[in-house]
Amino acid sequence: MQQSAVAMKHVGRSAVREKVLVIEDEADILELMRYNLQKEGYEVIGVNSGEEGLRVAQRERPDLVVLDLMLPGMDGLEVCQILKSGAGTQKTPIIMISAKGEESDIISGLELGADDYITKPFSPKILIARTKAVLRRLEEAPTDDRSTVSVHELNIDPGRFQVLLAGREIQLTLTEFRILHFLARHPGWVFTRYQIVDAVKGEDYAVTDRAVDVQIVGLRKKLGEFGTYIETVRGVGYRFKE
């Protein structure tokens, strides 16, 4: 079967399959995800516990983690938190999956650094579409999105995925980084929450207003006293101080 071009990373003349780690304790769902991702050309590693998932993530360094929220023992939120704070896995994108669809669960996952969220039951087509979208956003940002931004005492370098604040490096999640870079590229411009979502996630990404607010709160917290650079425009959205 011909492998999907989206699932290939090209290095010179060779092509390497992108590696997806699936952490899911329900055997039938794990097998369903494994089958459909492999059919699209991804290399898939499946495990059924958070503890094993962390060990595999450190050893294999996957390109993407698909993580169930409700796991026995260590739950998905704890696994996500550990992955996003680990030196070797901090920048690894995560898609969280759960039977819970309440806004609070979505916000919890995003707040910890998850890049997308799918609720059960879901179709394999949704899983594949979200997988492609997350990996595409990570690897194929528009040329304009790769420009380095220096404003106030901030230096934002997309090529290095690095934020320096007064010479000190600030650790951000992928979503936080994209929001900061987007706003800082347009100082003084006011953007609605949905414009921010479209810019950093893509128009097909379903997310709530509240989830954007959570990301902004996280950004301000990490920026400390410089968090005031990101201003709230009541009734509209946010802007980066001109």
ZAMARGU-4260 file (C-alpha; in steps of 0.2 Angstrom, whole numbers, plus 5000, padded with zeros to 4 digits):
<rodrens>
0) 5000/5000/5000 | 5007/5017/4995 | 5012/5027/5011 | 5005/5045/5013 | 5017/5058/5009
5) 5011/5068/5024 | 5018/5054/5035 | 5035/5055/5028 | 5050/5066/5034 | 5062/5069/5020
10) 5080/5070/5024 | 5091/5072/5008 | 5086/5058/4997 | 5080/5047/5010 | 5063/5047/5018
15) 5059/5042/5037 | 5042/5038/5043 | 5035/5049/5057 | 5034/5040/5073 | 5018/5041/5083
20) 5016/5035/5101 | 4999/5030/5106 | 4995/5028/5125 | 4978/5020/5127 | 4972/5007/5140
25) 4957/5000/5130 | 4964/4986/5119 | 4951/4988/5105 | 4953/5007/5103 | 4972/5005/5104
30) 4972/4993/5090 | 4960/5003/5080 | 4971/5019/5081 | 4987/5009/5077 | 4979/5001/5062
35) 4973/5017/5054 | 4988/5027/5058 | 4999/5013/5051 | 4988/5013/5035 | 4992/5031/5033
40) 5011/5027/5033 | 5015/5032/5051 | 5026/5021/5062 | 5016/5017/5077 | 5021/5012/5095
45) 5006/5007/5106 | 5007/5005/5125 | 4993/5003/5138 | 4999/5013/5153 | 5005/5030/5157
50) 5021/5024/5166 | 5026/5013/5150 | 5022/5028/5139 | 5034/5039/5148 | 5048/5026/5147
55) 5044/5024/5128 | 5043/5042/5125 | 5061/5045/5133 | 5068/5030/5123 | 5060/5032/5106
60) 5058/5051/5105 | 5041/5051/5095 | 5036/5065/5083 | 5019/5064/5091 | 5010/5057/5106
65) 4992/5052/5106 | 4987/5051/5124 | 4971/5045/5133 | 4966/5055/5148 | 4958/5041/5158
70) 4972/5029/5161 | 4974/5017/5176 | 4987/5022/5188 | 4995/5038/5181 | 4982/5047/5172
75) 4984/5057/5155 | 4985/5074/5163 | 5000/5068/5174 | 5008/5060/5159 | 5006/5076/5149
80) 5013/5087/5162 | 5029/5076/5164 | 5031/5075/5145 | 5030/5094/5143 | 5042/5097/5157
85) 5055/5084/5151 | 5071/5090/5142 | 5069/5077/5128 | 5050/5078/5126 | 5046/5096/5130
90) 5043/5100/5112 | 5034/5084/5107 | 5016/5088/5101 | 5002/5079/5111 | 4984/5075/5106
95) 4974/5071/5121 | 4959/5058/5119 | 4945/5056/5132 | 4927/5051/5134 | 4925/5067/5143
100) 4920/5082/5133 | 4917/5095/5146 | 4925/5112/5143 | 4935/5110/5160 | 4944/5094/5153
105) 4948/5102/5137 | 4955/5117/5146 | 4965/5106/5158 | 4974/5097/5144 | 4977/5114/5134
110) 4984/5122/5150 | 4996/5108/5153 | 5003/5110/5135 | 4992/5098/5124 | 4991/5103/5106
115) 4974/5096/5102 | 4960/5087/5110 | 4948/5073/5103 | 4933/5066/5112 | 4927/5048/5111
120) 4918/5041/5102 | 4928/5048/5086 | 4930/5042/5069 | 4947/5036/5062 | 4946/5050/5049
125) 4945/5063/5063 | 4961/5055/5071 | 4970/5055/5055 | 4965/5073/5051 | 4970/5080/5068
130) 4987/5070/5067 | 4991/5077/5050 | 4986/5095/5056 | 4997/5095/5071 | 5012/5088/5062
135) 5009/5100/5048 | 5008/5115/5060 | 5024/5109/5068 | 5034/5107/5052 | 5027/5118/5038
140) 5024/5135/5046 | 5022/5149/5033 | 5038/5159/5029 | 5032/5174/5038 | 5029/5163/5054
145) 5048/5159/5054 | 5054/5177/5056 | 5063/5182/5072 | 5054/5195/5082 | 5063/5207/5094
150) 5052/5219/5103 | 5054/5227/5120 | 5066/5215/5129 | 5059/5200/5120 | 5068/5190/5107
155) 5057/5176/5099 | 5066/5164/5087 | 5055/5152/5078 | 5069/5143/5070 | 5077/5139/5087
160) 5060/5138/5095 | 5067/5149/5108 | 5061/5164/5118 | 5074/5175/5127 | 5067/5188/5139
165) 5081/5201/5145 | 5093/5187/5140 | 5085/5173/5150 | 5077/5159/5141 | 5058/5156/5144
170) 5051/5138/5142 | 5035/5139/5132 | 5023/5125/5126 | 5021/5125/5107 | 5004/5133/5108
175) 5010/5147/5120 | 5025/5150/5108 | 5014/5152/5093 | 5002/5164/5102 | 5016/5175/5108
180) 5025/5175/5091 | 5009/5179/5082 | 5004/5194/5094 | 5022/5200/5095 | 5023/5201/5076
185) 5009/5214/5076 | 5012/5225/5090 | 4997/5237/5093 | 4985/5226/5083 | 4969/5219/5092
190) 4965/5201/5088 | 4949/5192/5093 | 4951/5175/5102 | 4945/5166/5086 | 4958/5176/5075
195) 4971/5170/5087 | 4965/5152/5086 | 4964/5153/5067 | 4982/5160/5066 | 4990/5147/5078
200) 4980/5132/5076 | 4971/5133/5059 | 4953/5136/5054 | 4948/5118/5057 | 4953/5118/5075
205) 4938/5118/5087 | 4942/5127/5103 | 4933/5138/5115 | 4935/5156/5120 | 4940/5151/5137
210) 4954/5139/5131 | 4962/5155/5123 | 4961/5164/5139 | 4969/5150/5148 | 4984/5150/5136
215) 4986/5169/5138 | 4985/5167/5157 | 4999/5154/5156 | 5010/5165/5145 | 5008/5180/5156
220) 5013/5169/5171 | 5029/5163/5162 | 5033/5181/5157 | 5032/5187/5175 | 5032/5206/5176
225) 5033/5207/5157 | 5017/5198/5155 | 5009/5216/5154 | 5015/5216/5136 | 5000/5206/5132
230) 4985/5217/5135 | 4967/5213/5136 | 4955/5223/5125 | 4938/5221/5134 | 4925/5214/5124
235) 4936/5211/5109 | 4952/5201/5112 | 4971/5203/5115 | 4985/5214/5108 | 5004/5215/5111
240) 5009/5232/5118 | 5015/5244/5105
</rodrens>
